[in-house]
Every structure is written in C-alpha cells, then in structure tokens.
C-alpha cells in the first residue's frame, strides 16, 4: 500500500498568514499551493515553492474561486468556460514560480467551494481537466463523483483522496464549512485506519460509505494541523505494518 499525505499551503495574503506551513512541510509528501484567487499572492507562492523544494515535496496547484473574503468556501454561479479560465490563469501563475526553480507541476486540485461544485458537475470538472491535460498532470478529487468520471472522460489521471479532517455527507460529498472544526486525534487515527483497512468512512449521520484512497488530505489552517498530519502518518504506518 502506497498512500501519500497532501496539504494545502501558501494560503497567505500580504503580512497575514493562515497556516502551519513550516511544520506541515516536514510531515507531508505533496503540497497544494494557493494561486491567488481564494488566498496566496506572488510572495506567498515564491516562499511556498522555495520551502517545498527545500523539503523535497511535490508541488501541485490549488486554484479556487475569486473570493478572498470568503476564502473560496462560498459557491459561485460560474460557467464551465469561466472555471477553465480561472483555473488556467491560476495554474499558469504557479507554473511560473515552479519553472524559476526548475520544478515540475505535480497535479491540480481545486479548492474549497470549487472542489465541491466540480464534484457534482461533469462540465465544470471537465473544464478543470482541460487544464490538467494541457500540463499533463493528474487531478485530485473524490472517487465516485464527477471528479473521477470527468477525468476519465478527458483522459486525465485521477488521484482519489480521503479527507480525514472534514465530515462527509450521506451522498459521499464533503461538507465544506467556512470554519472547519477541530477533530480529536483519536478520531483522526480511527478514520484513517478505517479508510485504509476497510475502504469506508462514516458520514456525519452515521451512514457507512465506500472510499478509495491514494492520498490523504490534511488541512493546514487549524491549530492542530501538524498533530493531525503526524497522527495520519502513524496510522498509515500501522496499517502497512499489520
């Protein structure tokens, strides 16, 4: 079993910082870098790419909706063409910083509300996949949703994620809240083991749902994020050793 840990980094604006980037970088395999629409600015992208290069982790793009005030966690009414252009614009910005360091783009993973919207909209996700195909990189998302089916239709590699620190609805979609809640570390470990060993997750209402896991996401903006990442790392090792 090979399972990576990914995290969303570079979500800074000017002098304001919202994550635990330095600590998280020591614990993850891949980072998803904010590209300026929901968070992140040129300086943040430069710092995050440089730090990721020094840590030896892969760098993917984390494009979001143009909504800094809502941190990209509020749905917007946009067309698939608008989604494609927003994503292409943001990915292109990050690729400029990657090229300057001689680093490749690893993947594309939509952020927040855009992630949730694309999970239910084949055309919207297809537009995101168009940009992924342009760069020859995979997309990250939820198995069994439009994330996966649109990637397949576009001939784009798909990496199924598990979200250890967010709740799932009974429909298998993530419940994206503007202010995510802290989750006890024992719950983090138990959810990770359940997902890897049994291939399931329990929804907020107690429904047992199937999950496919190649990468586990740990959000960086909660105070406990480094401890959560460490708990996930330990749980992966425990399942692999069993």
Secondary structure in CASP SS format (residue, H / E / C, confidence):
PFRMAT SS
TARGET T0000
AUTHOR 0000-0000-0000
METHOD secondary structure of the structure
MODEL  1
X C 1.00
X C 1.00
X C 1.00
X E 1.00
X E 1.00
X E 1.00
X E 1.00
X E 1.00
X E 1.00
X C 1.00
X C 1.00
X C 1.00
X E 1.00
X C 1.00
X C 1.00
X E 1.00
X C 1.00
X C 1.00
X C 1.00
X C 1.00
X H 1.00
X H 1.00
X H 1.00
X H 1.00
X H 1.00
X C 1.00
X C 1.00
X C 1.00
X C 1.00
X E 1.00
X E 1.00
X E 1.00
X E 1.00
X E 1.00
X C 1.00
X C 1.00
X C 1.00
X C 1.00
X C 1.00
X C 1.00
X C 1.00
X H 1.00
X H 1.00
X H 1.00
X H 1.00
X H 1.00
X H 1.00
X H 1.00
X H 1.00
X H 1.00
X H 1.00
X H 1.00
X H 1.00
X H 1.00
X H 1.00
X C 1.00
X C 1.00
X E 1.00
X E 1.00
X E 1.00
X E 1.00
X E 1.00
X C 1.00
X C 1.00
X C 1.00
X C 1.00
X C 1.00
X C 1.00
X C 1.00
X C 1.00
X C 1.00
X C 1.00
X C 1.00
X C 1.00
X C 1.00
X C 1.00
X C 1.00
X C 1.00
X C 1.00
X H 1.00
X H 1.00
X H 1.00
X H 1.00
X H 1.00
X H 1.00
X H 1.00
X H 1.00
X H 1.00
X H 1.00
X H 1.00
X H 1.00
X H 1.00
X H 1.00
X H 1.00
X H 1.00
X H 1.00
X H 1.00
X H 1.00
X H 1.00
X H 1.00
X H 1.00
X C 1.00
X C 1.00
X C 1.00
X C 1.00
X C 1.00
X E 1.00
X E 1.00
X C 1.00
X C 1.00
X C 1.00
X H 1.00
X H 1.00
X H 1.00
X H 1.00
X H 1.00
X H 1.00
X H 1.00
X H 1.00
X C 1.00
X C 1.00
X H 1.00
X H 1.00
X H 1.00
X H 1.00
X H 1.00
X H 1.00
X H 1.00
X H 1.00
X H 1.00
X H 1.00
X H 1.00
X H 1.00
X H 1.00
X H 1.00
X C 1.00
X C 1.00
X E 1.00
X E 1.00
X E 1.00
X E 1.00
X C 1.00
X C 1.00
X C 1.00
X C 1.00
X H 1.00
X H 1.00
X H 1.00
X H 1.00
X H 1.00
X H 1.00
X H 1.00
X H 1.00
X H 1.00
X C 1.00
X C 1.00
X C 1.00
X E 1.00
X E 1.00
X E 1.00
X E 1.00
X E 1.00
X E 1.00
X C 1.00
X C 1.00
X C 1.00
X C 1.00
X E 1.00
X C 1.00
X C 1.00
X C 1.00
X C 1.00
X C 1.00
X E 1.00
X C 1.00
X C 1.00
X C 1.00
X C 1.00
X C 1.00
X C 1.00
X C 1.00
X C 1.00
X C 1.00
X C 1.00
X H 1.00
X H 1.00
X H 1.00
X H 1.00
X H 1.00
X H 1.00
X H 1.00
X H 1.00
X H 1.00
X H 1.00
X H 1.00
X H 1.00
X H 1.00
X H 1.00
X C 1.00
X E 1.00
X E 1.00
X E 1.00
X C 1.00
X C 1.00
X C 1.00
X C 1.00
X C 1.00
X E 1.00
X E 1.00
X E 1.00
X C 1.00
X C 1.00
X C 1.00
X C 1.00
X E 1.00
X E 1.00
X E 1.00
X C 1.00
X C 1.00
X C 1.00
X C 1.00
X C 1.00
X C 1.00
X C 1.00
X H 1.00
X H 1.00
X H 1.00
X H 1.00
X H 1.00
X H 1.00
X H 1.00
X H 1.00
X H 1.00
X H 1.00
X H 1.00
X H 1.00
X H 1.00
X H 1.00
X H 1.00
X H 1.00
X H 1.00
X C 1.00
END
